[in-house]
Amino acid sequence: MSLIRFKRKWGLFKKPRWKKYSKIVKMDTPENARKSVKKLLAEFRKAKTREKKVRILRVTQYAANRARVIATKKKRLSAKERREFRTIAKIYERASEKMEKSLKNK
């Protein structure tokens, strides 16, 4: 008798791990992405522990990865939507680079 194991394939699009940050991260327009990046950067600066800073860094990097995947692989997107998702990915990417630099400096 063999056991059949089912593998869950979530990839990038799984349930949010941290609900607090999932409410902050927005990817509908580049303007909202900029607002959410400002909130995340403020939260990052206020964080007292390295653990929390790394968590916020991961959240921004996940957001950048998701936006980039949507821009490249999702079918049935208009050219305008693809461009928006590319800019959203760049916004989150720049924020994560800033966070990485400040983490490495300390």
Rosetta silent file (secondary structure, phi, psi, omega in degrees, C-alpha in Angstrom):
SEQUENCE: MSLIRFKRKWGLFKKPRWKKYSKIVKMDTPENARKSVKKLLAEFRKAKTREKKVRILRVTQYAANRARVIATKKKRLSAKERREFRTIAKIYERASEKMEKSLKNK
SCORE:     score description
SCORE:     0.000 S_00000001
   1 L     0.000  122.973 -178.100    0.000    0.000    0.000 S_00000001
   2 L  -107.117  146.039  177.850    1.536    3.267   -1.072 S_00000001
   3 L   -92.895  133.778  177.598    0.782    6.672    0.277 S_00000001
   4 L  -100.163  123.571  179.469    0.021    9.370   -2.190 S_00000001
   5 L  -108.424  133.736  179.227    1.267   12.750   -1.179 S_00000001
   6 L   -99.537  132.597  179.644   -0.050   15.874   -2.750 S_00000001
   7 L   -97.290  129.786  174.468    2.298   18.740   -3.252 S_00000001
   8 L   -88.238  129.257  178.264    0.973   22.227   -2.884 S_00000001
   9 L  -110.690   94.695  179.666    2.420   24.587   -5.417 S_00000001
  10 L   -91.744  -45.619 -176.410    1.970   28.081   -4.087 S_00000001
  11 L    68.167 -135.360 -178.817    5.000   29.830   -5.481 S_00000001
  12 L   -79.923  -27.079 -171.548    4.894   33.575   -5.028 S_00000001
  13 L  -100.881   77.670  179.157    1.134   33.900   -4.720 S_00000001
  14 L  -119.380  178.497  178.950    0.308   32.372   -1.376 S_00000001
  15 L   -62.158  146.822 -179.946   -1.584   33.578    1.657 S_00000001
  16 L   -65.377  137.095 -179.239    0.031   36.577    3.335 S_00000001
  17 L   -81.095  -35.470  179.709    2.374   35.641    6.122 S_00000001
  18 L  -123.294  107.262 -175.409    2.096   38.990    7.887 S_00000001
  19 H   -64.244  -33.693 -179.523   -1.373   40.544    7.659 S_00000001
  20 H   -57.635  -45.483 -177.236   -0.158   43.903    8.899 S_00000001
  21 H   -80.625  -25.083  177.733    2.143   44.316    5.935 S_00000001
  22 H   -69.175  -26.071  175.997   -0.268   42.784    3.440 S_00000001
  23 H   -76.035  -26.853 -179.110   -2.637   45.655    4.225 S_00000001
  24 H   -79.498  -43.470 -174.425    0.126   48.181    3.550 S_00000001
  25 L   -71.052  124.556  178.177    1.429   46.739    0.253 S_00000001
  26 L  -128.376  141.016 -179.496   -0.617   47.884   -2.746 S_00000001
  27 L  -130.534   22.202 -178.046   -0.017   47.080   -6.381 S_00000001
  28 L   -80.509  -38.257  176.466   -2.979   48.588   -8.192 S_00000001
  29 L  -139.222  157.440  176.915   -1.269   51.812   -9.327 S_00000001
  30 H   -61.443  -31.977  178.889    2.266   53.205   -9.141 S_00000001
  31 H   -64.515  -44.844  178.119    1.016   56.071   -6.952 S_00000001
  32 H   -66.322  -33.448  177.111   -0.356   53.647   -4.370 S_00000001
  33 H   -64.669  -40.874  178.132    2.866   51.651   -4.560 S_00000001
  34 H   -63.558  -41.147  178.477    4.843   54.812   -3.760 S_00000001
  35 H   -62.844  -43.487 -178.939    2.572   55.537   -0.788 S_00000001
  36 H   -68.593  -33.271  176.753    2.967   52.019    0.537 S_00000001
  37 H   -65.469  -38.725  177.191    6.753   52.191    0.089 S_00000001
  38 H   -61.385  -42.390  178.665    6.794   55.373    2.171 S_00000001
  39 H   -64.578  -42.866 -179.834    4.882   53.566    4.912 S_00000001
  40 H   -65.176  -40.617  178.342    7.189   50.563    4.738 S_00000001
  41 H   -65.387  -38.752  177.055   10.304   52.746    4.881 S_00000001
  42 H   -64.134  -42.476  178.051    8.909   54.609    7.886 S_00000001
  43 H   -63.589  -38.444  179.241    8.149   51.292    9.565 S_00000001
  44 H   -63.994  -43.245 -179.574   11.659   50.094    8.707 S_00000001
  45 H   -67.969  -32.852 -179.768   13.266   53.155   10.291 S_00000001
  46 H   -77.593  -19.918 -175.431   11.136   52.798   13.430 S_00000001
  47 L   -61.681  134.304 -177.679   11.967   49.111   13.832 S_00000001
  48 L   -94.523  -27.395 -177.811   14.126   48.467   16.862 S_00000001
  49 L  -105.599  151.967  176.950   15.162   44.881   16.153 S_00000001
  50 H   -63.786  -35.036 -178.712   17.061   43.503   13.195 S_00000001
  51 H   -58.818  -44.006  179.762   14.456   40.754   12.896 S_00000001
  52 H   -68.898  -37.709  178.213   11.685   43.234   12.180 S_00000001
  53 H   -63.253  -41.924  179.237   13.846   45.124    9.703 S_00000001
  54 H   -65.671  -37.340  178.378   14.589   41.913    7.817 S_00000001
  55 H   -61.579  -45.469 -179.999   10.870   41.074    7.814 S_00000001
  56 H   -66.829  -37.795  175.966    9.999   44.423    6.234 S_00000001
  57 H   -60.752  -43.485  178.267   12.820   43.988    3.729 S_00000001
  58 H   -63.345  -39.972  179.636   11.406   40.599    2.733 S_00000001
  59 H   -60.885  -45.510  179.947    7.933   42.049    2.329 S_00000001
  60 H   -66.744  -37.903  179.380    9.195   44.714   -0.071 S_00000001
  61 H   -68.172  -39.236  175.959   11.268   42.198   -2.020 S_00000001
  62 H   -61.831  -41.090  179.407    8.276   39.838   -2.312 S_00000001
  63 H   -63.511  -41.454  178.421    6.170   42.728   -3.599 S_00000001
  64 H   -64.052  -43.231  179.740    8.807   43.577   -6.210 S_00000001
  65 H   -63.617  -43.012  179.787    9.035   39.942   -7.302 S_00000001
  66 H   -63.098  -44.747  179.864    5.271   39.594   -7.585 S_00000001
  67 H   -62.951  -40.825  179.672    4.948   42.772   -9.642 S_00000001
  68 H   -65.364  -40.524  179.538    7.756   41.682  -11.950 S_00000001
  69 H   -66.301  -41.903  178.105    6.185   38.241  -12.488 S_00000001
  70 H   -61.550  -41.922 -178.336    2.789   39.760  -13.214 S_00000001
  71 H   -66.068  -33.394 -174.668    4.369   42.149  -15.734 S_00000001
  72 H   -95.934  -38.869 -170.116    6.247   39.410  -17.571 S_00000001
  73 H  -104.679  -20.950 -176.630    4.199   36.234  -17.337 S_00000001
  74 L   -73.995  130.579  179.854    0.549   37.161  -16.933 S_00000001
  75 L   -85.651  165.987  176.817   -1.388   36.922  -20.151 S_00000001
  76 L    62.139   39.644  172.210   -4.148   39.258  -21.227 S_00000001
  77 L  -110.293  139.736  176.709   -2.597   42.428  -19.885 S_00000001
  78 L   -74.075  166.735  179.884   -2.635   45.606  -21.904 S_00000001
  79 H   -62.482  -36.904  179.097    0.597   47.418  -22.665 S_00000001
  80 H   -64.092  -43.240  179.636   -0.328   50.126  -20.160 S_00000001
  81 H   -65.290  -40.711  177.010   -0.873   47.558  -17.386 S_00000001
  82 H   -60.711  -44.450  179.070    2.435   45.860  -18.148 S_00000001
  83 H   -61.648  -42.996  179.115    4.220   49.198  -17.986 S_00000001
  84 H   -61.534  -44.177 -179.579    2.519   50.002  -14.671 S_00000001
  85 H   -67.228  -33.776  175.472    3.541   46.682  -13.147 S_00000001
  86 H   -64.791  -41.941  178.819    7.121   47.187  -14.349 S_00000001
  87 H   -68.269  -36.961  176.635    7.240   50.598  -12.681 S_00000001
  88 H   -61.912  -42.220  178.341    5.685   49.153   -9.520 S_00000001
  89 H   -61.689  -41.461  179.389    8.383   46.482   -9.487 S_00000001
  90 H   -65.413  -37.831  179.930   11.072   49.166   -9.853 S_00000001
  91 H   -61.635  -50.373 -179.314    9.562   51.196   -7.012 S_00000001
  92 H   -67.742  -34.019  179.009    9.629   48.249   -4.611 S_00000001
  93 H   -63.701  -45.098  178.917   13.063   47.184   -5.874 S_00000001
  94 H   -62.330  -40.391  179.653   14.567   50.607   -5.111 S_00000001
  95 H   -64.271  -41.661 -179.728   13.025   50.576   -1.642 S_00000001
  96 H   -67.627  -33.518  176.419   14.443   47.137   -0.893 S_00000001
  97 H   -65.248  -40.544  176.802   17.895   48.276   -2.062 S_00000001
  98 H   -60.813  -44.202 -179.226   17.727   51.251    0.322 S_00000001
  99 H   -64.336  -41.294  179.025   16.762   48.939    3.162 S_00000001
 100 H   -61.579  -44.003  179.644   19.573   46.511    2.327 S_00000001
 101 H   -60.290  -43.829 -178.645   22.153   49.292    2.341 S_00000001
 102 H   -69.915  -29.967  176.417   21.064   50.534    5.740 S_00000001
 103 H   -69.663  -40.861 -178.102   21.098   46.985    7.113 S_00000001
 104 H   -72.208  -29.613 -179.380   24.603   46.319    5.833 S_00000001
 105 H   -69.512  -26.192 -176.786   25.952   49.630    7.142 S_00000001
 106 L   -94.780    0.000    0.000   25.074   48.799   10.726 S_00000001
